Amino acid sequence: MGTQTKKDLVKEVATRTGLDIATVRDNIQLMFDTMCEGLGQDGNIEIRNFGIFKVKSIPPRSARNPKTGETIQVPAKKLIHFKPGQLMKQRINRMPAEAQKPEPAIPVPVETPPPPPPRREERPRRPKPVSRDKVQPSIILLPRPVND
């Protein structure tokens, strides 16, 4: 399953509750708006068995522009941090039904492959010919002196 949009949530809630889509859409939007207002007032939102939304303040800091090397001042900002509740963690970490493999009811006999044929004795291989590009020590044969 891919990303679920607000439209998908509205359809799912409408199907489960039997309410019309317009009413569900308005209620979900009202819930999101109320959550944003509560977080905007530096508040935290705690929803039991779901999680906690906290607003964290990041102080101002100095940073460096990687292109020019110039030092710039980054203003303070606020971030929203979400910590999932225990029930949500359990539901997320539970293995989905599609991923579980059912065990076969009747054991299936496994055929073992035949053993490989015996290997022949290997004879020594001839050395590979050396290309003329490589430097080889040269052997110079000199005539033997004859004794008179």
ChimeraX commands (.cxc) that place a marker at each C-alpha (Angstrom):
marker #1 position 0.00,0.00,0.00 radius 0.5
marker #1 position 1.35,3.42,-0.94 radius 0.5
marker #1 position 0.87,6.83,0.58 radius 0.5
marker #1 position -2.58,7.49,1.97 radius 0.5
marker #1 position -3.96,10.97,1.29 radius 0.5
marker #1 position -6.57,12.95,3.16 radius 0.5
marker #1 position -9.07,12.01,0.45 radius 0.5
marker #1 position -8.34,8.32,1.11 radius 0.5
marker #1 position -8.83,8.84,4.84 radius 0.5
marker #1 position -12.18,10.57,4.24 radius 0.5
marker #1 position -13.39,7.68,2.05 radius 0.5
marker #1 position -12.28,5.09,4.60 radius 0.5
marker #1 position -13.96,6.85,7.55 radius 0.5
marker #1 position -17.13,7.42,5.52 radius 0.5
marker #1 position -17.25,3.75,4.59 radius 0.5
marker #1 position -16.70,2.57,8.16 radius 0.5
marker #1 position -19.15,5.00,9.79 radius 0.5
marker #1 position -21.83,5.14,7.11 radius 0.5
marker #1 position -21.77,8.97,7.10 radius 0.5
marker #1 position -21.74,11.00,3.90 radius 0.5
marker #1 position -18.35,12.07,2.51 radius 0.5
marker #1 position -18.97,15.83,2.89 radius 0.5
marker #1 position -19.64,15.54,6.64 radius 0.5
marker #1 position -16.60,13.34,7.20 radius 0.5
marker #1 position -14.38,15.67,5.12 radius 0.5
marker #1 position -15.51,18.71,7.13 radius 0.5
marker #1 position -14.96,16.91,10.46 radius 0.5
marker #1 position -11.47,15.72,9.50 radius 0.5
marker #1 position -10.49,19.18,8.27 radius 0.5
marker #1 position -11.84,20.70,11.51 radius 0.5
marker #1 position -9.74,18.22,13.51 radius 0.5
marker #1 position -6.57,19.12,11.55 radius 0.5
marker #1 position -7.25,22.85,11.92 radius 0.5
marker #1 position -7.76,22.48,15.68 radius 0.5
marker #1 position -4.52,20.50,16.00 radius 0.5
marker #1 position -2.59,23.19,14.07 radius 0.5
marker #1 position -4.02,25.95,16.26 radius 0.5
marker #1 position -3.13,24.05,19.42 radius 0.5
marker #1 position 0.43,23.43,18.24 radius 0.5
marker #1 position 0.74,27.06,17.11 radius 0.5
marker #1 position 0.09,28.23,20.66 radius 0.5
marker #1 position 3.21,26.33,21.85 radius 0.5
marker #1 position 1.04,23.53,23.14 radius 0.5
marker #1 position 1.50,19.83,22.96 radius 0.5
marker #1 position -1.16,17.44,21.75 radius 0.5
marker #1 position -1.40,14.04,23.37 radius 0.5
marker #1 position -3.71,11.45,21.87 radius 0.5
marker #1 position -3.81,8.28,23.96 radius 0.5
marker #1 position -2.81,5.07,22.12 radius 0.5
marker #1 position -1.75,7.20,19.14 radius 0.5
marker #1 position 1.08,9.52,20.12 radius 0.5
marker #1 position 2.27,12.93,21.26 radius 0.5
marker #1 position 2.88,15.97,19.07 radius 0.5
marker #1 position 5.44,18.35,20.66 radius 0.5
marker #1 position 6.67,21.73,19.48 radius 0.5
marker #1 position 10.44,22.06,19.80 radius 0.5
marker #1 position 12.23,25.39,19.53 radius 0.5
marker #1 position 15.50,25.61,17.62 radius 0.5
marker #1 position 17.65,28.58,18.71 radius 0.5
marker #1 position 19.26,30.92,16.16 radius 0.5
marker #1 position 22.66,29.82,14.87 radius 0.5
marker #1 position 25.34,30.81,12.44 radius 0.5
marker #1 position 25.93,28.71,9.33 radius 0.5
marker #1 position 28.23,28.84,6.33 radius 0.5
marker #1 position 27.17,29.15,2.70 radius 0.5
marker #1 position 29.00,26.27,0.97 radius 0.5
marker #1 position 29.27,28.12,-2.36 radius 0.5
marker #1 position 30.73,31.41,-1.14 radius 0.5
marker #1 position 32.06,30.40,2.28 radius 0.5
marker #1 position 30.20,33.40,3.76 radius 0.5
marker #1 position 28.89,33.09,7.33 radius 0.5
marker #1 position 25.15,33.75,7.64 radius 0.5
marker #1 position 22.76,33.90,10.58 radius 0.5
marker #1 position 19.91,31.37,10.59 radius 0.5
marker #1 position 16.89,32.64,12.57 radius 0.5
marker #1 position 15.22,30.65,15.34 radius 0.5
marker #1 position 12.41,28.33,14.31 radius 0.5
marker #1 position 9.99,25.79,15.71 radius 0.5
marker #1 position 9.69,22.16,14.65 radius 0.5
marker #1 position 6.99,19.60,15.35 radius 0.5
marker #1 position 8.16,16.33,16.82 radius 0.5
marker #1 position 5.91,13.26,16.90 radius 0.5
marker #1 position 6.44,10.42,19.34 radius 0.5
marker #1 position 4.24,7.41,18.61 radius 0.5
marker #1 position 2.30,5.77,21.42 radius 0.5
marker #1 position 2.83,2.21,22.53 radius 0.5
marker #1 position -0.29,0.85,20.80 radius 0.5
marker #1 position 0.75,2.49,17.52 radius 0.5
marker #1 position 4.23,0.99,17.80 radius 0.5
marker #1 position 2.73,-2.46,18.33 radius 0.5
marker #1 position 0.40,-2.11,15.34 radius 0.5
marker #1 position 3.15,-0.84,13.05 radius 0.5
marker #1 position 5.65,-3.51,14.06 radius 0.5
marker #1 position 3.13,-6.32,13.68 radius 0.5
marker #1 position 3.85,-8.37,10.59 radius 0.5
marker #1 position 1.24,-7.84,7.84 radius 0.5
marker #1 position -0.88,-10.83,6.85 radius 0.5
marker #1 position 0.41,-10.84,3.24 radius 0.5
marker #1 position 4.02,-11.18,4.40 radius 0.5
marker #1 position 3.35,-14.27,6.51 radius 0.5
marker #1 position 3.90,-17.52,4.65 radius 0.5
marker #1 position 1.49,-20.30,5.58 radius 0.5
marker #1 position 3.08,-23.62,6.35 radius 0.5
marker #1 position 2.06,-26.45,4.03 radius 0.5
marker #1 position -0.43,-28.86,5.62 radius 0.5
marker #1 position 1.08,-31.92,3.95 radius 0.5
marker #1 position 4.85,-32.23,3.95 radius 0.5
marker #1 position 6.16,-32.24,0.42 radius 0.5
marker #1 position 9.03,-34.66,-0.21 radius 0.5
marker #1 position 12.13,-32.87,-1.31 radius 0.5
marker #1 position 14.00,-34.48,-4.15 radius 0.5
marker #1 position 17.72,-34.51,-3.67 radius 0.5
marker #1 position 19.75,-33.87,-6.79 radius 0.5
marker #1 position 21.96,-36.73,-8.00 radius 0.5
marker #1 position 25.59,-36.56,-6.91 radius 0.5
marker #1 position 27.93,-34.96,-9.42 radius 0.5
marker #1 position 29.94,-37.32,-11.63 radius 0.5
marker #1 position 33.43,-38.17,-10.37 radius 0.5
marker #1 position 36.11,-35.83,-11.59 radius 0.5
marker #1 position 38.80,-37.01,-13.94 radius 0.5
marker #1 position 42.36,-36.82,-12.84 radius 0.5
marker #1 position 43.76,-33.63,-14.11 radius 0.5
marker #1 position 46.98,-33.81,-15.99 radius 0.5
marker #1 position 49.50,-31.01,-15.79 radius 0.5
marker #1 position 48.76,-28.24,-18.20 radius 0.5
marker #1 position 51.24,-26.78,-20.61 radius 0.5
marker #1 position 52.46,-23.33,-19.72 radius 0.5
marker #1 position 50.74,-20.54,-21.55 radius 0.5
marker #1 position 52.73,-19.02,-24.37 radius 0.5
marker #1 position 54.27,-15.71,-23.49 radius 0.5
marker #1 position 53.49,-12.85,-25.78 radius 0.5
marker #1 position 56.34,-11.04,-27.49 radius 0.5
marker #1 position 55.31,-7.78,-25.84 radius 0.5
marker #1 position 56.61,-8.90,-22.49 radius 0.5
marker #1 position 60.29,-8.64,-21.77 radius 0.5
marker #1 position 61.92,-12.02,-21.42 radius 0.5
marker #1 position 65.43,-12.79,-20.42 radius 0.5
marker #1 position 67.32,-13.60,-23.54 radius 0.5
marker #1 position 69.46,-16.69,-23.71 radius 0.5
marker #1 position 72.55,-16.41,-25.81 radius 0.5
marker #1 position 74.15,-19.60,-27.01 radius 0.5
marker #1 position 77.80,-19.25,-27.74 radius 0.5
marker #1 position 79.73,-21.80,-29.76 radius 0.5
marker #1 position 81.93,-23.99,-27.70 radius 0.5
marker #1 position 85.58,-23.54,-28.24 radius 0.5
marker #1 position 87.24,-26.53,-29.83 radius 0.5
marker #1 position 90.48,-27.78,-28.31 radius 0.5
marker #1 position 93.14,-28.45,-30.91 radius 0.5
marker link #1:1,2 radius 0.2
marker link #1:2,3 radius 0.2
marker link #1:3,4 radius 0.2
marker link #1:4,5 radius 0.2
marker link #1:5,6 radius 0.2
marker link #1:6,7 radius 0.2
marker link #1:7,8 radius 0.2
marker link #1:8,9 radius 0.2
marker link #1:9,10 radius 0.2
marker link #1:10,11 radius 0.2
marker link #1:11,12 radius 0.2
marker link #1:12,13 radius 0.2
marker link #1:13,14 radius 0.2
marker link #1:14,15 radius 0.2
marker link #1:15,16 radius 0.2
marker link #1:16,17 radius 0.2
marker link #1:17,18 radius 0.2
marker link #1:18,19 radius 0.2
marker link #1:19,20 radius 0.2
marker link #1:20,21 radius 0.2
marker link #1:21,22 radius 0.2
marker link #1:22,23 radius 0.2
marker link #1:23,24 radius 0.2
marker link #1:24,25 radius 0.2
marker link #1:25,26 radius 0.2
marker link #1:26,27 radius 0.2
marker link #1:27,28 radius 0.2
marker link #1:28,29 radius 0.2
marker link #1:29,30 radius 0.2
marker link #1:30,31 radius 0.2
marker link #1:31,32 radius 0.2
marker link #1:32,33 radius 0.2
marker link #1:33,34 radius 0.2
marker link #1:34,35 radius 0.2
marker link #1:35,36 radius 0.2
marker link #1:36,37 radius 0.2
marker link #1:37,38 radius 0.2
marker link #1:38,39 radius 0.2
marker link #1:39,40 radius 0.2
marker link #1:40,41 radius 0.2
marker link #1:41,42 radius 0.2
marker link #1:42,43 radius 0.2
marker link #1:43,44 radius 0.2
marker link #1:44,45 radius 0.2
marker link #1:45,46 radius 0.2
marker link #1:46,47 radius 0.2
marker link #1:47,48 radius 0.2
marker link #1:48,49 radius 0.2
marker link #1:49,50 radius 0.2
marker link #1:50,51 radius 0.2
marker link #1:51,52 radius 0.2
marker link #1:52,53 radius 0.2
marker link #1:53,54 radius 0.2
marker link #1:54,55 radius 0.2
marker link #1:55,56 radius 0.2
marker link #1:56,57 radius 0.2
marker link #1:57,58 radius 0.2
marker link #1:58,59 radius 0.2
marker link #1:59,60 radius 0.2
marker link #1:60,61 radius 0.2
marker link #1:61,62 radius 0.2
marker link #1:62,63 radius 0.2
marker link #1:63,64 radius 0.2
marker link #1:64,65 radius 0.2
marker link #1:65,66 radius 0.2
marker link #1:66,67 radius 0.2
marker link #1:67,68 radius 0.2
marker link #1:68,69 radius 0.2
marker link #1:69,70 radius 0.2
marker link #1:70,71 radius 0.2
marker link #1:71,72 radius 0.2
marker link #1:72,73 radius 0.2
marker link #1:73,74 radius 0.2
marker link #1:74,75 radius 0.2
marker link #1:75,76 radius 0.2
marker link #1:76,77 radius 0.2
marker link #1:77,78 radius 0.2
marker link #1:78,79 radius 0.2
marker link #1:79,80 radius 0.2
marker link #1:80,81 radius 0.2
marker link #1:81,82 radius 0.2
marker link #1:82,83 radius 0.2
marker link #1:83,84 radius 0.2
marker link #1:84,85 radius 0.2
marker link #1:85,86 radius 0.2
marker link #1:86,87 radius 0.2
marker link #1:87,88 radius 0.2
marker link #1:88,89 radius 0.2
marker link #1:89,90 radius 0.2
marker link #1:90,91 radius 0.2
marker link #1:91,92 radius 0.2
marker link #1:92,93 radius 0.2
marker link #1:93,94 radius 0.2
marker link #1:94,95 radius 0.2
marker link #1:95,96 radius 0.2
marker link #1:96,97 radius 0.2
marker link #1:97,98 radius 0.2
marker link #1:98,99 radius 0.2
marker link #1:99,100 radius 0.2
marker link #1:100,101 radius 0.2
marker link #1:101,102 radius 0.2
marker link #1:102,103 radius 0.2
marker link #1:103,104 radius 0.2
marker link #1:104,105 radius 0.2
marker link #1:105,106 radius 0.2
marker link #1:106,107 radius 0.2
marker link #1:107,108 radius 0.2
marker link #1:108,109 radius 0.2
marker link #1:109,110 radius 0.2
marker link #1:110,111 radius 0.2
marker link #1:111,112 radius 0.2
marker link #1:112,113 radius 0.2
marker link #1:113,114 radius 0.2
marker link #1:114,115 radius 0.2
marker link #1:115,116 radius 0.2
marker link #1:116,117 radius 0.2
marker link #1:117,118 radius 0.2
marker link #1:118,119 radius 0.2
marker link #1:119,120 radius 0.2
marker link #1:120,121 radius 0.2
marker link #1:121,122 radius 0.2
marker link #1:122,123 radius 0.2
marker link #1:123,124 radius 0.2
marker link #1:124,125 radius 0.2
marker link #1:125,126 radius 0.2
marker link #1:126,127 radius 0.2
marker link #1:127,128 radius 0.2
marker link #1:128,129 radius 0.2
marker link #1:129,130 radius 0.2
marker link #1:130,131 radius 0.2
marker link #1:131,132 radius 0.2
marker link #1:132,133 radius 0.2
marker link #1:133,134 radius 0.2
marker link #1:134,135 radius 0.2
marker link #1:135,136 radius 0.2
marker link #1:136,137 radius 0.2
marker link #1:137,138 radius 0.2
marker link #1:138,139 radius 0.2
marker link #1:139,140 radius 0.2
marker link #1:140,141 radius 0.2
marker link #1:141,142 radius 0.2
marker link #1:142,143 radius 0.2
marker link #1:143,144 radius 0.2
marker link #1:144,145 radius 0.2
marker link #1:145,146 radius 0.2
marker link #1:146,147 radius 0.2
marker link #1:147,148 radius 0.2
view
